[in-house]
């Protein structure tokens, strides 16, 4: 699958950094990070499959997402890159490193561990389903609809960022991400990276109040 990308930094640089976003997000969510790194590196911010402006597919697991990243590197004639991944993107980056270690120069994983997680997005999925079935005409209306399911204002605003006007112009706002594929493959998203070994430099970053990286994961 040919992924959409945003490229920053000097084209002539031989030092490449690939940044992978999390679930329900897109490459523009991490633009600030990309801009900060672009002074020293050629930065590639990717939209993973079923997210942002990348193609949609009924297939969604870490094997196919890792292959998507490798296909992107091949298309850009990049032999090796450092990978930075947040949440689902962190697991994708780990899967790339495990399946294709020779292509990964270094690995940074933000706020996710290489373990299988228990379901924890039920309320979000219910709210997203309601808006998918009954599109609204404004972001304010979307916020009101989601507030029945999602109490946290910040989470709602994060999700609303992924709304766009329907192609026909008359059907209200729709999700940029492929909600049906995410819902159908949710157990795959919770799964742990698997197979292979990666023995180069790895940095895990955990949010101070986050419960995604726990002491037992270390």
C-alpha positions in Angstrom: 0.0 0.0 0.0 1.3 3.4 -0.9 1.1 5.6 2.2 0.6 9.4 2.2 3.6 11.2 3.7 4.7 14.7 4.8 8.4 15.4 4.2 10.4 17.9 6.1 14.1 18.9 6.3 16.9 18.9 3.8 16.4 16.6 0.8 20.1 15.9 0.5 20.3 14.5 4.0 21.3 10.9 4.3 19.9 10.7 7.8 16.2 9.8 7.7 13.6 9.7 10.5 10.2 8.2 10.0 7.5 9.2 12.4 4.4 7.0 12.9 1.2 8.3 14.6 -1.2 6.5 17.0 -4.7 5.2 16.7 -7.4 7.6 15.3 -4.6 10.1 14.5 -2.7 11.2 11.4 0.7 12.6 10.4 -0.3 16.2 11.1 -0.8 15.4 14.8 3.0 15.0 15.1 4.0 18.0 12.8 5.5 19.9 15.7 7.8 17.0 16.5 8.7 16.6 12.9 9.5 20.3 12.5 11.8 20.2 15.5 13.8 17.3 14.0 13.8 18.6 10.5 16.7 20.9 11.2 19.0 17.9 11.5 17.3 15.1 9.6 15.1 14.4 6.6 11.8 13.7 8.3 9.0 11.5 6.9 5.6 11.7 8.7 3.4 8.9 7.5 -0.3 8.4 7.5 -0.7 4.7 8.4 -3.3 2.7 6.5 -6.9 3.5 7.3 -5.8 6.8 8.7 -5.4 10.4 7.4 -5.0 10.6 3.7 -3.6 7.0 3.2 -5.8 4.4 1.5 -8.4 2.3 3.3 -8.3 -1.5 3.6 -10.2 -4.2 5.4 -6.8 -5.5 6.5 -5.3 -4.0 9.6 -2.6 -5.6 11.7 1.0 -5.0 12.6 2.4 -7.3 9.9 0.7 -5.4 7.1 1.4 -2.0 8.6 5.1 -2.9 9.0 5.2 -4.0 5.4 3.6 -0.7 4.4 6.5 1.2 6.1 9.1 -1.0 4.3 7.3 -0.4 1.0 7.5 3.4 1.7 11.2 3.1 2.4 11.7 1.2 -0.8 9.7 3.7 -2.8 11.9 6.5 -1.4 15.1 4.6 -1.9 15.9 4.7 1.8 18.0 1.8 2.9 17.9 2.5 6.6 16.0 5.0 8.9 15.4 5.8 12.5 11.8 5.1 13.5 9.7 7.1 16.0 6.3 5.7 16.9 3.6 6.8 19.3 0.9 4.3 20.6 -0.2 2.2 17.7 2.6 3.7 15.6 5.0 2.6 18.3 3.8 -1.0 18.0 4.1 -0.6 14.2 7.7 0.7 14.6 8.5 -2.2 16.9 7.1 -4.7 14.3 9.2 -3.2 11.6 12.3 -3.5 13.8 11.5 -7.2 14.6 10.7 -8.2 11.0 13.2 -6.0 9.1 16.0 -5.2 11.7 18.5 -4.3 9.0 16.3 -1.4 7.8 16.0 0.3 11.2 18.9 2.4 12.4 17.4 3.2 15.8 14.0 3.0 17.5 12.1 5.4 19.7 8.7 4.2 21.1 6.4 6.7 22.9 3.9 5.6 25.5 3.3 2.0 24.5 4.9 -1.3 25.5 5.5 -4.5 23.5 2.6 -6.3 25.1 -1.0 -7.2 24.4 -3.4 -4.8 26.0 -6.9 -5.3 27.3 -9.8 -3.4 25.5 -10.1 0.1 26.7 -11.7 2.2 24.0 -15.3 1.0 24.3 -16.8 4.4 25.0 -14.8 6.0 22.2 -15.9 3.3 19.7 -19.5 3.8 20.7 -19.3 7.5 20.2 -17.5 7.1 16.9 -20.2 4.6 15.7 -23.0 7.1 16.5 -21.4 9.8 14.5 -20.6 7.4 11.6 -24.3 6.4 11.5 -25.7 9.9 12.0 -23.2 12.5 10.6 -23.4 16.0 11.9 -22.9 19.3 10.2 -20.4 21.0 12.4 -17.6 20.3 14.8 -19.6 21.8 17.7 -22.4 19.4 17.0 -19.8 16.6 16.9 -18.4 17.6 20.3 -21.9 17.6 21.8 -22.7 14.2 20.4 -19.4 12.7 21.6 -19.8 14.2 25.0 -22.5 11.6 25.8 -19.8 8.9 25.5 -16.5 10.7 26.2 -16.2 12.9 29.2 -12.6 14.2 28.5 -12.8 17.4 26.4 -9.2 16.9 25.2 -9.9 13.4 23.9 -13.0 14.7 22.0 -11.0 17.5 20.4 -8.3 15.0 19.4 -11.0 12.9 17.6 -12.8 15.8 16.1 -9.6 16.8 14.3 -10.1 13.8 12.1 -13.5 14.9 10.8 -13.8 16.1 7.2 -16.6 17.2 4.9 -18.3 14.3 3.0 -17.3 14.0 -0.6 -20.9 14.8 -1.8 -20.9 18.0 0.2 -24.3 17.3 1.6 -23.9 14.4 4.1 -22.2 16.3 6.9 -18.9 15.5 8.5 -17.4 12.0 8.2 -14.3 10.4 9.8 -11.0 10.6 7.9 -10.0 7.2 9.4 -11.7 4.0 8.4 -13.9 3.4 11.4 -15.3 0.1 10.2 -11.9 -1.4 9.6 -10.6 -0.2 13.0 -13.7 -1.6 14.8 -13.4 -4.9 12.9 -9.7 -5.3 13.6 -9.6 -3.8 17.1 -8.2 -7.0 18.7 -5.3 -6.8 16.2 -4.5 -3.3 17.3 -4.3 -4.5 21.0 -1.9 -7.3 20.1 1.8 -7.4 20.9 4.6 -7.1 18.3 5.9 -10.5 17.6 8.8 -12.5 16.1 12.5 -11.7 15.4 15.0 -9.8 17.4 16.2 -6.2 17.4 19.4 -5.4 19.2 20.3 -1.8 18.2 19.5 1.3 20.2 16.0 1.6 21.6 14.4 4.3 23.7 11.0 4.0 25.4 9.3 7.2 26.5 6.4 7.1 29.0 4.1 9.8 30.0 4.4 10.7 33.7 0.6 10.0 34.3 0.1 7.4 31.6 -0.8 3.8 32.4 0.4 2.4 29.0 3.9 1.6 30.3 3.7 -0.1 33.7 6.5 -1.4 35.9 5.9 -5.0 34.9 6.3 -4.0 31.2 9.9 -2.9 32.0 
